[in-house]
Amino acid sequence: MPGPDAAAPPGLFRTANFRWLLGARAMAVAGNALSPVATAFAVLELTGSATQLGLLLAARQLTQVLMSLVAGVVADRLERRRVIIGADLVAFASLAVAATSLIAGQATFGVLLATAAVNGAAAAFVLPAMYGLIPQVVPAEQLQPANAVLRMSYNVSSLTGIMVGGVVVATIGAGWALAANAATFLLSALLMSRIRGISGRLRGAASFLGELRAGWREFAGRRWLWVAVTQACCYNAAYMGALAVLGPLVAQDHLGGALSWSIIIGGHNVGYLVGGLVSARLRTDRPLLVGMLLMLAEVPFIAGLGFAASGSGLSGWLLCGIVTVAAFVGAIGVEVFGVLWDSTVQRNVPEHALSRVTSYDQLASFVFVPLGMAAMGPAVAVADVDAAAYAAAAVMALSVGCALSVPAVRRMRSGPTAEPADSAALVRASA
């Protein structure tokens, strides 16, 4: 967590493996930023249905969630660099199929649904492997600046991809945007292959279930960890459902279409970039308390979507500007939380179990996101879009309040000895 070396030291960029990792993931993120814009408007053009858009996004998220525990065990057993390369190649193949079908005019909702599901399964392997790979690439004292630099590069790349994606979708179509996305995953795999000197298996291989139980003991034995992840479960379901389904719908009906939505998401990503700059130097002894309070900054953004849909009488471009500002401010808060969270987990969980603990984090944090996405379409059909957005914002705020009511979260200190695993919880988990 934050310390005297919170700013990124020059040696970080002199590390060849870190440069390859930075370039590879930034490339993948740049291309992947095209996908939500392209997919959302491809589905809306093809079907005109918010419900089907929600189902497609839910399918991708569901396969990612279902594969997360498998991914954690694999990433703790095998060379994490190779796990990411394999995931990149599968993502390349799935996106190439989707792009080809759209460009050829042969796309159906079923094709897009299947390729989205495959892409989600591939994505499940990246986060656990990345969490474990970063401490192998950089020394412990550089973890926070490394996480901040990586996330800033993702945000710059994502901003570029989103802005280009909006223009590409609006001019030559969603198929070409997905083709560019596919190419960037291929290039990412090539860059990842340049990383050298990373060890493979970190521990003797036990049975798959035995590895899962050991990872669960590490996860369940840290109260601050599982409480924060439970909070994220509710927060993410409401947030991602509103962002992925209501956002494009509001943009199409009230803000002028794909270009306005790309501007809003672009503003969101500029906020991520600013948040990364702040987090690289931020010093706090209470990382989770500070981080979760900052998560509340996203609440006005989601509520702003409801305001834009409420028929306020303001022009579409003025509403776009208001929502963009709210998105910018919200992203600063959530990005600072993200860097503090990443560094806290990496410093307080043993390296040999880091990918499995991250997989439990990923599973629990996103398990209800498919439900949140799938539910948004029917919610819009039953109630107004603005009511659905306001409800999502309320759930987000309530989840943060509940997590901060737990002393283990509020009092969590920075540093590698912040809180040992709860021995009572370990006994319960191993029973």
Secondary structure by P-SEA (a helix, b strand, c coil): cccccccccccccccaaaaaaaaaaaaaaaaaaaaaaaaaaaaaaacccaaaaaaaaaaaaaaaaaaaaaaaaaaacccaaaaaaaaaaaaaaaaaaaaaaaaaccccaaaaaaaaaaaaaaacccaaaaaaaaaaaccccaaaaaaaaaaaaaaaaaaaaaaaaaaaaacccaaaaaaaaaaaaaaaaaaaaacccccccccccccaaaaaaaaaaaaaacaaaaaaaaaaaaaaaaaaaaaacaaaaaaacccccaaaaaaaaaaaaaaaaaaaaaaaccccccaaaaaaaaaccaaaaaaaaaaaaccccccaaaaaaaaaaaaaaaaaaaaaaaaaaaaaaaacccccaaaaaaaaaaaaaccaaaaaaaaaaaaaaaccaaaaaaaaaaaaaaaaaaaaccccccccccccccccccaaaaaaaac
